[in-house]
Amino acid sequence: MERKVYTIDAAGKPLGRLASQIAILLRGKDKPTFVPNKDEGNVVIVKNIKKIVLTGKKKDKKLYYRHSGRPGKLKVIPFKKIFEENPEEVLRKAVLGMLPKTKLRKSQIKRLKFQD
């Protein structure tokens, strides 16, 4: 199995459309030999993540939630704060949500690389 390396420039592209394109490449759905239970995806390198375009009022209204499982331990983090500190994490979370929730998910997301 041969993995291709794709380099994507994120400048000027909407977050969701970019994430879905990356998820397809990571899974290997662009190959004619695609099988859902095998990990034959590609390596994706993303550049210019700070220049991602957000539509609507997502930057102000979107929230990320985390819960430890203990009563009263729900953490709410605004999108704006995460994007300013680490824009790679925003794209990683978007792609992670588009990958299947199986054992292959962990190995597929490891092939997503970032470059400044």
Secondary structure as a PSIPRED ss2 file (coil, helix, strand):
# PSIPRED VFORMAT (PSIPRED V4.0)

   1 M C   1.000  0.000  0.000
   2 E C   1.000  0.000  0.000
   3 R C   1.000  0.000  0.000
   4 K C   1.000  0.000  0.000
   5 V E   0.000  0.000  1.000
   6 Y E   0.000  0.000  1.000
   7 T E   0.000  0.000  1.000
   8 I E   0.000  0.000  1.000
   9 D E   0.000  0.000  1.000
  10 A C   1.000  0.000  0.000
  11 A C   1.000  0.000  0.000
  12 G C   1.000  0.000  0.000
  13 K C   1.000  0.000  0.000
  14 P E   0.000  0.000  1.000
  15 L H   0.000  1.000  0.000
  16 G H   0.000  1.000  0.000
  17 R H   0.000  1.000  0.000
  18 L H   0.000  1.000  0.000
  19 A H   0.000  1.000  0.000
  20 S H   0.000  1.000  0.000
  21 Q H   0.000  1.000  0.000
  22 I H   0.000  1.000  0.000
  23 A H   0.000  1.000  0.000
  24 I H   0.000  1.000  0.000
  25 L H   0.000  1.000  0.000
  26 L H   0.000  1.000  0.000
  27 R H   0.000  1.000  0.000
  28 G C   1.000  0.000  0.000
  29 K C   1.000  0.000  0.000
  30 D C   1.000  0.000  0.000
  31 K C   1.000  0.000  0.000
  32 P C   1.000  0.000  0.000
  33 T C   1.000  0.000  0.000
  34 F C   1.000  0.000  0.000
  35 V C   1.000  0.000  0.000
  36 P C   1.000  0.000  0.000
  37 N C   1.000  0.000  0.000
  38 K C   1.000  0.000  0.000
  39 D C   1.000  0.000  0.000
  40 E C   1.000  0.000  0.000
  41 G C   1.000  0.000  0.000
  42 N C   1.000  0.000  0.000
  43 V E   0.000  0.000  1.000
  44 V E   0.000  0.000  1.000
  45 I E   0.000  0.000  1.000
  46 V E   0.000  0.000  1.000
  47 K E   0.000  0.000  1.000
  48 N C   1.000  0.000  0.000
  49 I H   0.000  1.000  0.000
  50 K H   0.000  1.000  0.000
  51 K H   0.000  1.000  0.000
  52 I C   1.000  0.000  0.000
  53 V E   0.000  0.000  1.000
  54 L C   1.000  0.000  0.000
  55 T C   1.000  0.000  0.000
  56 G C   1.000  0.000  0.000
  57 K C   1.000  0.000  0.000
  58 K H   0.000  1.000  0.000
  59 K H   0.000  1.000  0.000
  60 D H   0.000  1.000  0.000
  61 K H   0.000  1.000  0.000
  62 K C   1.000  0.000  0.000
  63 L E   0.000  0.000  1.000
  64 Y E   0.000  0.000  1.000
  65 Y E   0.000  0.000  1.000
  66 R E   0.000  0.000  1.000
  67 H E   0.000  0.000  1.000
  68 S C   1.000  0.000  0.000
  69 G C   1.000  0.000  0.000
  70 R C   1.000  0.000  0.000
  71 P C   1.000  0.000  0.000
  72 G C   1.000  0.000  0.000
  73 K C   1.000  0.000  0.000
  74 L E   0.000  0.000  1.000
  75 K E   0.000  0.000  1.000
  76 V E   0.000  0.000  1.000
  77 I E   0.000  0.000  1.000
  78 P E   0.000  0.000  1.000
  79 F H   0.000  1.000  0.000
  80 K H   0.000  1.000  0.000
  81 K H   0.000  1.000  0.000
  82 I H   0.000  1.000  0.000
  83 F H   0.000  1.000  0.000
  84 E H   0.000  1.000  0.000
  85 E H   0.000  1.000  0.000
  86 N C   1.000  0.000  0.000
  87 P H   0.000  1.000  0.000
  88 E H   0.000  1.000  0.000
  89 E H   0.000  1.000  0.000
  90 V H   0.000  1.000  0.000
  91 L H   0.000  1.000  0.000
  92 R H   0.000  1.000  0.000
  93 K H   0.000  1.000  0.000
  94 A H   0.000  1.000  0.000
  95 V H   0.000  1.000  0.000
  96 L H   0.000  1.000  0.000
  97 G H   0.000  1.000  0.000
  98 M H   0.000  1.000  0.000
  99 L C   1.000  0.000  0.000
 100 P C   1.000  0.000  0.000
 101 K C   1.000  0.000  0.000
 102 T C   1.000  0.000  0.000
 103 K C   1.000  0.000  0.000
 104 L H   0.000  1.000  0.000
 105 R H   0.000  1.000  0.000
 106 K H   0.000  1.000  0.000
 107 S H   0.000  1.000  0.000
 108 Q H   0.000  1.000  0.000
 109 I H   0.000  1.000  0.000
 110 K C   1.000  0.000  0.000
 111 R C   1.000  0.000  0.000
 112 L E   0.000  0.000  1.000
 113 K E   0.000  0.000  1.000
 114 F E   0.000  0.000  1.000
 115 Q E   0.000  0.000  1.000
 116 D C   1.000  0.000  0.000
